């Protein structure tokens, strides 16, 4: 029996290897445009989960000339795969460019998530049918700081001609573009404005490239001229609020009240991000100027830095309802109410927030109980053998596992995410367990994270490679829970992970940082390729964690911020006086780093529980961040 089992296993392995080889060869034939070889391989891939890919490759080779019946036949296939929706997107864009509206209209409603290019093609099609509502929809789509696809030009021009998009709307979108630094779009919109609103493209380029010099002699008579000057002032404020204020004082008399308020709103925002103590004063000088979500958030953060709880509360209450309802602002509103003696009101926010499995949900639980309270260690549901076998038989799951096996992680991610998109909690946990067994750790975590009512935190907080990591952790004197908390956020335990900027491996180490660490450790034979090796990656990464921790007061908050954004920034983000760790984190200027540190510290709590470590509250882990005696705002990056 044992021999028979091994024989079956060997035959299965060989069959999978052959299927993988055929699929990779088909992909290569598609890329090289070899239709004959692709046809032969497509025949071999019949009755496998990858037959749908082979068919896609064959149609995609001739998309420009594909007949409608062949496309419809493919798009009507019963396979549940994102590849069919991708083909639908590609074909619809071809149809839109060719203005084949009958075919377009028959297929467009079946699309799951149309992008803006296709939305605008759909508007064009409806324009041909004299659909009057197109003009309003074009107006609603208009307000973007980014260039829009070429397909949007037709409905936009029609809305402008009909007055549905007014000169004021063009002016408003140009302001959005300038706030985002998109001078290319601002210049194209300038061509649609005239008279007092006219803006010189040359002036915009000068204001962009050297705002300080431009402001030396900036004309500020017309609305258009003042807009360019304000654009230059905002760019200067990003560099230095002091320089912006110095230039502003010389020309502010030429600006009406609403434009002065506008300037102070942005000056305050830039100052708050630089932890400038004058930010709240400048926010006050912005008067009743409507603030966007970012400006509102940093008004509250500026108040948090100085623990002005009255301003924290009023700032949050001034936010739009959707923003106010974010976990971040619910927590800080409750803290402000608590600090102002309104304990019952604070509790009404803390209690529902405490049910959420987030950074601020954990802090809210501690505010209520005074001790760390995490979810139960034992999961409420565990999949049985049949459930796992049924899940493994799903073609989408089979494709995802095979694509992972072939190191095609992006395609595997698409297949997996598509397959689980409508799963209930129990199905998600079955899928997560199957992903774990196939060492697809990032998909296991992602899938377990999606549950709403039934959770398995051992799947959300996987801990692979413990035997390999233990020695490195002990040698560096690090807390295992913190190491895993950081690594989960860095790579989701994908050993081959590589970021867009080149960070590599489990610990996501930059090549230049790796060479610096190797020199510190005396690794004479180190070379960049070794960074992809598990043991080397752990050796370098944990040394770097220790280095950050030791050099930053032993604070895991500062060390986590440093690991993501660099030690210089982590130091400069401290204040002139000690501050609560949660306030330090909330006022980190970089969105990515702020979110990163919250998640690392939240992860650490769950890993400490998983490892049976003595529990410390999250608030104690965050601690008090010491003052920075050499605090230098002007050098803030």
Secondary structure, 3 states (H helix, E strand, C coil): CHHHHHHHHHHHHHHHHHHHHHHHHHHHHHHHCCHHHHHHHHHHCCCCCCHHHHHHHHHHHCCCCCCHHHHHHHHCCCCCCHHHHHHHHHHHHHHHHHCCHHHHHHHHCCCCCCCHHHHHHHHHHHHHCCCCHHHHHHHHHHCCCCCCCCCHHHHHHHHHHHCCCCHHHHHHHHHHHHHCCCHHHHHHHHCCCCHHHCCCHHHHHHHHHCHHHHHHCCCCCCHHHHHHHHHHHHHHHHHCHHHHHHHHHHHHHHCCHHHHHHHHHHHHHHHHHCCCCCHHHHHHHCCCCCCCHHHHHHHHHHHHHCCCHHHHHHHHHCCCHHHHCCHHHHHHHHHHHHHCCCHHHHHHHHHHHCCCCCHHHHHHHHHHHCCCCCCCCCCCCCCCHHHHHHHHCCHHHHHHHHHHHCCCHHHHHHHHHHHCCCCCHHHHHHHHHHHHHCCCHHHHHHHHHCCCCCCCHHHHCCCCCHHHHHHHHHHHCCCHHHHHHHHHHHHCCCCCCECCCCCECCCCECHHHHHHHHHHHCCCCCCHHHHHCHHHHHHHHHHHHHHHHHHCCCCHHHHHHHHHHCHHHHHHCCCCCCEEHHHHHHCCCCHHHHHHHHHHHHHHHHHHHHCCCCCCCHHHHHCEECCCCCCCHHHCC
